[in-house]
Each structure stands twice: as C-alpha cells, then as structure tokens.
C-alpha cells in the first residue's frame, strides 16, 4: 500500500550554496502528497546539516548519510527506500517550478503512463537565465506532446526526441522495478542507459511542453560538469547490449547510431576532448566500440573539432603539420587558416618540398629540428596509430627537444 503519491529522490554532495533553494522549491509545491528521500553522499561541507534541518521541521523528509560512493549508488539507495507509486529524481543544485508535481502527476494519472517528461530552463550557477542552446532536454521538432506513445510509434526518433536525464521524468515505480532499472556504479554520466532503456520498456510515455526544472549548467565540481565522456560511451554500449539481448537492435539500429553521433558531437564540443585527453579518449572509444568504431570515426575527426583544437593550441604553442594531405588542403582553405604560430608542413614526398598550402610552406622531415615546434599535428586521417608511432620514433632518433605528437 503506497503511503504517498510521489517519492522525490535527491542525491546530495557538497551543495550547501544551492541546497536550500532546491528543498524550498519542493516544499512550496501546489501538490503536497509526496515524500522526499535525500542521500548525502559523504559531503564535507554543510549539506548534511541543512538536510537535517529540513528533516526536523518536515516529517516527509528522510535523510540518509553514506560514505562517498557517487551519484549512482546514492540514487539507487534512495530508490530502494521509496514507497510511492511514482518516482521523481532531482539534482540537489537545481530547483523546480511550483506546479511541477501537480501537473506531472495529473498527466501520469490522466494518460496512465509509465513516464511523464517535461522540459527545463537553463540557468547559470548564479541562477541567471541562459538561452536554450545545446543542453535543452527536449527536441521540440521531434517530440510528441500531450499524447501518449511508445517507441513502436516512433522508432526512428525515440532516442532523439528527449534527453536521458533522470530529473526530467516522473517514472512509474513499477516500470523501474519490473525491468530492474537501476543506475550503474559510474562516477558520471550514469543515467543515460537507464533513461534510454526505460523508454523502450515503457508502454506509454507523455511529454509535456512545459519547463518545470531550473537546471544549473556549468557549475564547477558538479556531477555533470565533472562528467567523464568515456562513461557516456559505456552507457551507449549498455544500451546497445540491451537492444541486442531483447532482439530490438535491428528495429532501432539507425536511431541508436544517429543518437550516439549527436551525443558524441555534443560531447566533443562541450568537453573539448583534445590535447592530452584526445588520444586517451580515442583509445578508450576504440576499445569500447570495437567493431562499430568505423561508424563514428567521421565524428571523432570532424574538421570543425580539428579547427577548434588548432585554434586553441596556436594561442601559445608553435605547431607543425605532418602530412601535406588533401584533408589539410581542404582544411586550410575552408577555415582560411592564418595563425603565425603554425610554422609549416612536414611531408616525406620530395616533390612537395618548397610548395605551399595556403600560407604554409612544405618542408622535409629533416627540417623539423630547424622549425623547432612544440607540437606536431598529424593531418593524415588514415592509419593514424601507425603514423603516430612512426613520427614519434623519428623524433626520438633525430630531435633532442621533446615534441608532442597529436592528431586531428
């Protein structure tokens, strides 16, 4: 027998500057039949004391303290204690609009849905409004609003019409329990697999064109800002394995791949996975994606990302390109590359020595020491690993200065 209509589950970690606003936005809801379960994940600021304060003045609050284990285990612990028919996950640095619970619950009952989805308002850490941008959780051009549907009604867009964020959905608890949907034990990006798999398991979903969540973006040290994009890849692998296991991959392969490409492009831009991080990311990507790597290689080596990388590097480092390739010719022309910190191009073909691509002269490998760059960037897209090893070996044997080798 459910004691309340909604269980509100909140993982908390070092958010003393935002926590009161979050909890106050819950207590002033127009719908009051709820319980709140907060799990303090080993905070070392005053977050736990604030939680205790709210617990002492409102019997609907339950507060649990655990050693620091991460947001996934904190959410799972809260979920194990929930008694209500519906589950609402919230992040402790966000705050919600007063009518959120009432309208989400009424929609769930009206349409007898497994999931009710809402949109969000982006805020700075200080609470100022941010234009929609690329973190908006609902794609309004694809979404089906105010009408129940399931994935079979829209297999080509089911992974693209709304993000997998846990906080934008009111879940029927039976959906989570029946399908054993829980958060993985990852330090970040741990809601994606659950969010995507849930929409495949759900028999009825409703999306409301209403922004109920005030979502803080770009907050230093937040769960999302410290997100490791490799964990995001693990989530997509988990989703793919689920689809394969249940015989659904053939039906959803195209939308799965397109959704992954969209996510990957966004993360490459957001996280600026270049420089020291890029090679590590690509290596992990190849290991995790295995046979699917070639499907996403064009995203990893997208010219726009390469330009951003070069532009950032050229601010304070001397750069040489290695490889007078067609890729580089197109790249220099397309972006009108004109950085003085780009010293030139190395190529092994003697016929090209002395020629120019744009303003940049082509040199022989023996000229590398004379150019004296800080970074050599490989511009040959194919066989990158072999090229990188070859160039590193050349530098080791012929150049006394330490020069970093990277790829675009």
C-alpha positions as CSV (number, residue, x, y, z in Angstrom):
1,X,0.0,0.0,0.0
2,X,1.6,3.3,-1.1
3,X,1.7,5.9,1.6
4,X,2.2,8.8,-0.8
5,X,1.8,9.6,-4.4
6,X,5.3,10.7,-5.3
7,X,8.7,9.8,-3.9
8,X,11.2,12.6,-4.6
9,X,14.8,11.2,-4.6
10,X,17.8,13.5,-4.3
11,X,21.5,12.6,-4.2
12,X,23.4,15.3,-2.3
13,X,27.1,16.1,-2.4
14,X,28.7,19.4,-1.4
15,X,25.9,21.7,-2.5
16,X,25.4,23.9,0.6
17,X,25.1,27.1,-1.6
18,X,22.2,25.7,-3.6
19,X,20.5,23.1,-1.4
20,X,18.1,25.3,0.4
21,X,16.7,26.7,-2.9
22,X,16.2,23.1,-4.1
23,X,14.4,22.0,-1.0
24,X,12.3,25.1,-0.7
25,X,11.1,24.7,-4.2
26,X,9.8,21.2,-3.2
27,X,8.1,22.3,0.0
28,X,6.1,25.1,-1.8
29,X,4.6,22.7,-4.5
30,X,0.9,23.1,-5.2
31,X,0.8,19.3,-4.9
32,X,1.8,18.2,-1.4
33,X,1.3,14.4,-1.3
34,X,4.9,13.4,-1.5
35,X,7.9,12.1,0.4
36,X,11.5,13.3,0.0
37,X,14.4,10.9,0.4
38,X,17.8,12.6,0.4
39,X,21.0,10.7,0.4
40,X,24.0,12.7,1.5
41,X,26.9,11.1,-0.4
42,X,29.7,11.9,2.1
43,X,29.5,15.8,1.8
44,X,32.3,17.6,3.6
45,X,30.5,21.0,3.6
46,X,27.3,21.9,5.5
47,X,24.9,20.0,3.2
48,X,24.1,17.3,5.7
49,X,23.4,19.8,8.4
50,X,20.9,21.6,6.0
51,X,19.2,18.3,5.3
52,X,18.8,17.5,9.0
53,X,17.2,20.9,9.5
54,X,14.6,20.2,6.8
55,X,14.0,16.7,8.2
56,X,13.4,18.1,11.7
57,X,10.7,20.5,10.5
58,X,9.0,18.3,7.9
59,X,8.2,14.7,8.6
60,X,8.0,14.0,4.9
61,X,11.8,14.2,4.6
62,X,14.0,11.2,5.1
63,X,17.8,11.8,5.3
64,X,20.4,9.1,4.8
65,X,24.2,9.6,5.0
66,X,26.7,7.3,3.3
67,X,30.4,7.4,2.5
68,X,31.2,9.0,-0.8
69,X,30.2,6.4,-3.5
70,X,28.9,8.5,-6.3
71,X,25.6,9.7,-7.6
72,X,24.5,6.3,-9.0
73,X,24.7,4.4,-5.7
74,X,23.1,7.3,-3.9
75,X,20.1,7.3,-6.2
76,X,19.8,3.5,-6.0
77,X,19.8,3.7,-2.2
78,X,17.0,6.3,-2.3
79,X,15.1,4.2,-4.8
80,X,15.2,1.2,-2.5
81,X,13.5,3.1,0.2
82,X,10.8,4.7,-1.9
83,X,7.2,3.8,-1.0
84,X,5.2,5.7,-3.7
85,X,3.7,4.8,-7.0
86,X,5.7,7.4,-8.8
87,X,9.3,8.4,-8.7
88,X,10.8,11.8,-9.3
89,X,14.6,12.1,-9.3
90,X,16.0,15.6,-8.7
91,X,19.5,17.0,-8.6
92,X,20.3,18.9,-5.5
93,X,21.7,22.1,-7.2
94,X,18.5,22.6,-9.3
95,X,15.2,24.0,-8.3
96,X,11.7,23.4,-9.7
97,X,8.6,25.4,-10.6
98,X,5.7,25.3,-8.0
99,X,3.2,23.4,-10.3
100,X,5.6,20.7,-11.4
101,X,4.4,17.8,-9.2
102,X,0.8,18.6,-9.7
103,X,0.9,18.8,-13.5
104,X,3.3,15.8,-13.9
105,X,1.2,13.6,-11.5
106,X,-2.1,14.6,-13.2
107,X,-0.7,13.8,-16.6
108,X,0.5,10.4,-15.3
109,X,-2.9,9.6,-14.0
110,X,-4.9,11.0,-16.9
111,X,-2.9,9.0,-19.5
112,X,-2.0,6.1,-17.3
113,X,1.6,6.4,-18.3
114,X,4.9,4.9,-17.3
115,X,6.8,8.1,-17.9
116,X,5.9,11.8,-17.9
117,X,8.6,14.0,-19.4
118,X,9.0,17.8,-19.0
119,X,11.4,20.4,-20.4
120,X,13.8,22.6,-18.5
121,X,15.0,26.2,-18.0
122,X,18.8,26.5,-18.2
123,X,20.4,28.6,-15.5
124,X,23.9,29.8,-14.7
125,X,25.3,28.7,-11.3
126,X,24.1,32.1,-10.0
127,X,20.5,31.4,-11.3
128,X,20.5,33.7,-14.3
129,X,18.6,32.6,-17.4
130,X,20.5,31.0,-20.3
131,X,19.2,30.7,-23.9
132,X,18.1,27.3,-24.9
133,X,21.4,26.3,-26.5
134,X,22.5,22.6,-26.8
135,X,21.5,21.3,-23.4
136,X,17.8,21.6,-23.8
137,X,16.4,18.3,-22.8
138,X,13.5,18.0,-25.3
139,X,13.9,18.3,-29.1
140,X,10.7,20.2,-29.9
141,X,10.9,19.5,-33.6
142,X,10.7,15.7,-32.9
143,X,8.8,15.4,-29.7
144,X,5.2,14.2,-29.5
145,X,3.5,16.5,-27.0
146,X,0.4,15.8,-24.8
147,X,-0.3,12.5,-26.4
148,X,0.7,9.0,-25.1
149,X,3.0,7.0,-27.3
150,X,5.6,4.2,-27.1
151,X,8.8,3.6,-29.0
152,X,7.0,1.5,-31.6
153,X,5.1,4.6,-32.7
154,X,8.3,6.5,-33.5
155,X,11.3,4.1,-33.7
156,X,13.2,6.5,-35.9
157,X,13.2,9.3,-33.3
158,X,12.7,7.6,-29.9
159,X,16.3,8.2,-28.7
160,X,16.5,11.7,-30.1
161,X,13.3,13.4,-29.1
162,X,14.3,13.9,-25.4
163,X,17.5,13.5,-23.4
164,X,18.0,10.6,-20.9
165,X,18.3,13.0,-17.9
166,X,16.7,11.3,-14.8
167,X,15.4,14.6,-13.4
168,X,13.1,15.5,-16.3
169,X,10.9,12.3,-15.9
170,X,8.2,11.3,-13.5
171,X,8.6,7.5,-13.5
172,X,6.0,4.9,-12.5
173,X,8.0,2.9,-9.9
174,X,6.6,-0.4,-11.3
175,X,8.4,0.3,-14.6
176,X,11.7,0.6,-12.8
177,X,11.2,-2.4,-10.6
178,X,9.7,-4.7,-13.1
179,X,12.6,-4.1,-15.5
180,X,15.2,-3.9,-12.8
181,X,16.3,-0.5,-14.0
182,X,18.9,1.0,-11.7
183,X,21.8,3.4,-12.1
184,X,25.2,1.9,-12.8
185,X,28.1,2.5,-10.4
186,X,29.9,5.1,-12.5
187,X,31.3,8.4,-11.3
188,X,29.4,10.3,-14.0
189,X,27.1,10.0,-17.0
190,X,25.3,7.3,-15.1
191,X,21.7,7.9,-16.1
192,X,21.9,7.6,-19.8
193,X,21.4,3.8,-20.1
194,X,18.5,3.9,-17.6
195,X,16.9,6.8,-19.4
196,X,17.1,5.2,-22.8
197,X,16.3,1.7,-21.8
198,X,13.3,2.9,-19.8
199,X,11.7,4.5,-22.9
200,X,12.0,1.1,-24.6
201,X,10.4,-0.7,-21.7
202,X,7.6,1.9,-21.3
203,X,4.2,1.1,-22.8
204,X,3.0,4.7,-22.6
205,X,5.1,7.9,-22.5
206,X,3.8,11.5,-22.4
207,X,5.8,14.7,-23.0
208,X,4.6,18.0,-21.6
209,X,5.7,21.1,-23.3
210,X,6.3,22.8,-20.0
211,X,9.6,23.8,-18.4
212,X,9.4,22.8,-14.8
213,X,13.1,22.2,-14.0
214,X,15.5,25.1,-13.4
215,X,18.8,23.4,-14.4
216,X,22.1,24.9,-13.4
217,X,24.7,24.5,-16.1
218,X,28.5,24.8,-15.9
219,X,28.7,24.7,-12.2
220,X,32.2,23.9,-11.1
221,X,32.6,20.5,-9.4
222,X,29.0,19.5,-10.2
223,X,28.1,15.9,-11.0
224,X,27.6,16.8,-14.7
225,X,30.4,19.2,-15.1
226,X,32.9,16.6,-14.0
227,X,31.3,14.1,-16.3
228,X,33.7,11.6,-17.9
229,X,32.6,11.2,-21.5
230,X,34.1,7.7,-21.6
231,X,31.4,6.8,-19.1
232,X,28.9,8.1,-21.6
233,X,30.2,5.7,-24.2
234,X,29.8,2.9,-21.7
235,X,26.2,3.8,-21.3
236,X,25.6,3.6,-25.0
237,X,27.3,0.2,-25.1
238,X,25.0,-0.9,-22.3
239,X,22.0,0.3,-24.3
240,X,23.2,-1.5,-27.4
241,X,23.7,-4.7,-25.5
242,X,20.2,-4.4,-24.1
243,X,18.7,-4.0,-27.6
244,X,20.7,-7.0,-28.9
245,X,19.6,-9.1,-25.9
246,X,16.0,-8.3,-26.5
247,X,16.0,-8.6,-30.2
248,X,15.4,-4.9,-30.8
249,X,18.6,-3.8,-32.4
250,X,17.5,-4.4,-36.0
251,X,14.5,-2.2,-35.4
252,X,16.4,0.6,-33.6
253,X,19.9,0.5,-35.1
254,X,19.5,3.6,-37.2
255,X,18.1,5.8,-34.4
256,X,20.6,4.4,-31.9
257,X,23.5,5.3,-34.2
258,X,22.2,8.7,-35.0
259,X,21.5,9.5,-31.4
260,X,25.0,8.3,-30.4
261,X,26.5,10.5,-33.2
262,X,24.6,13.5,-31.9
263,X,25.7,12.9,-28.4
264,X,29.3,12.3,-29.4
265,X,29.4,15.5,-31.4
266,X,28.0,17.5,-28.5
267,X,30.5,16.0,-26.0
268,X,33.4,16.6,-28.3
269,X,32.4,20.3,-28.4
270,X,31.5,20.6,-24.7
271,X,34.4,18.8,-23.2
272,X,37.0,19.9,-25.8
273,X,38.4,16.4,-25.9
274,X,41.6,17.4,-27.4
275,X,45.3,17.8,-26.5
276,X,46.3,15.4,-23.7
277,X,42.8,14.0,-23.4
278,X,42.1,13.3,-27.1
279,X,44.4,10.3,-27.7
280,X,43.3,8.7,-24.4
281,X,39.6,9.2,-25.4
282,X,40.1,7.8,-28.9
283,X,41.9,4.7,-27.5
284,X,39.1,4.0,-25.0
285,X,36.5,4.7,-27.6
286,X,38.0,2.1,-30.0
287,X,38.2,-0.5,-27.2
288,X,34.6,0.1,-26.1
289,X,33.0,0.3,-29.5
290,X,35.1,-2.4,-31.1
291,X,33.6,-3.3,-34.5
292,X,31.5,-0.2,-34.5
293,X,34.4,2.2,-34.4
294,X,34.4,3.0,-38.1
295,X,30.7,4.2,-37.9
296,X,31.8,7.1,-35.7
297,X,35.3,7.9,-37.0
298,X,34.0,10.8,-39.0
299,X,32.7,12.4,-35.8
300,X,35.9,12.0,-33.9
301,X,37.9,13.5,-36.7
302,X,35.4,16.1,-37.7
303,X,37.1,19.2,-39.3
304,X,35.3,21.6,-37.1
305,X,36.7,19.9,-34.0
306,X,40.1,20.0,-35.6
307,X,39.9,23.7,-36.2
308,X,38.9,24.4,-32.6
309,X,41.8,22.2,-31.4
310,X,44.3,24.0,-33.6
311,X,42.9,27.5,-32.8
312,X,43.3,26.8,-29.1
313,X,46.8,25.3,-29.4
314,X,48.1,28.1,-31.6
315,X,47.4,30.7,-28.9
316,X,50.5,29.7,-27.0
317,X,52.3,26.9,-28.8
318,X,54.3,26.5,-32.0
319,X,52.8,24.0,-34.4
320,X,53.9,22.0,-37.4
321,X,51.6,19.9,-39.5
322,X,52.8,16.5,-40.7
323,X,51.4,15.4,-44.0
324,X,50.5,17.6,-47.0
325,X,47.3,15.7,-47.4
326,X,44.1,16.5,-49.3
327,X,42.5,16.8,-45.9
328,X,44.9,19.6,-45.0
329,X,44.4,21.4,-48.3
330,X,40.7,21.4,-47.8
331,X,41.1,22.3,-44.1
332,X,43.3,25.3,-44.7
333,X,41.1,26.6,-47.5
334,X,37.8,26.1,-45.7
335,X,38.9,27.8,-42.5
336,X,41.2,30.3,-44.1
337,X,43.9,29.2,-41.6
338,X,46.2,32.1,-40.8
339,X,48.0,31.5,-37.5
340,X,51.5,32.8,-37.1
341,X,52.2,30.1,-34.6
342,X,51.8,27.5,-37.3
343,X,55.3,27.1,-38.7
344,X,54.7,25.0,-41.7
345,X,54.1,21.5,-43.0
346,X,56.3,18.4,-43.0
347,X,55.9,15.8,-45.8
348,X,58.1,12.9,-46.8
349,X,57.5,13.4,-50.6
350,X,60.4,15.4,-52.1
351,X,58.2,16.6,-54.9
352,X,56.2,18.7,-52.5
353,X,59.1,20.3,-50.7
354,X,59.1,24.1,-51.2
355,X,55.4,24.2,-52.3
356,X,52.7,25.9,-50.2
357,X,49.3,25.1,-48.8
358,X,47.7,28.4,-48.1
359,X,50.5,30.5,-46.5
360,X,52.3,27.4,-45.1
361,X,55.4,26.0,-46.7
362,X,56.0,22.3,-47.1
363,X,59.3,21.1,-45.6
364,X,61.3,17.8,-45.5
365,X,61.3,15.8,-42.2
366,X,65.0,16.9,-41.7
367,X,63.8,20.5,-41.3
368,X,61.7,19.6,-38.3
369,X,64.6,20.5,-35.9
370,X,65.1,23.9,-37.6
371,X,61.4,24.7,-37.3
372,X,61.6,23.8,-33.6
373,X,57.8,23.3,-32.9
374,X,56.2,22.5,-29.6
375,X,53.6,20.2,-31.2
376,X,53.5,18.1,-34.4
377,X,49.9,17.5,-35.6
378,X,49.3,14.6,-37.9
379,X,46.9,15.6,-40.7
380,X,46.7,12.2,-42.4
381,X,43.4,10.7,-41.2
382,X,44.0,7.1,-42.2
383,X,46.3,4.7,-40.3
384,X,46.7,7.4,-37.6
385,X,48.2,5.0,-35.0
386,X,50.9,3.8,-37.4
387,X,51.7,7.3,-38.4
388,X,51.9,8.5,-34.8
389,X,54.3,5.7,-33.9
390,X,56.4,6.4,-37.0
391,X,56.7,10.1,-36.2
392,X,57.4,9.6,-32.5
393,X,60.2,7.2,-33.5
394,X,61.6,9.8,-35.9
395,X,61.6,12.5,-33.3
396,X,63.2,10.2,-30.8
397,X,66.0,9.3,-33.1
398,X,66.6,12.8,-34.7
399,X,65.4,15.6,-32.4
400,X,66.8,16.4,-29.0
401,X,63.8,18.5,-27.9
402,X,60.7,16.9,-26.6
403,X,57.9,17.4,-29.2
404,X,54.4,16.2,-28.5
405,X,52.6,14.4,-31.4
406,X,48.9,14.8,-31.7
407,X,46.2,14.1,-34.3
408,X,43.3,16.0,-35.8
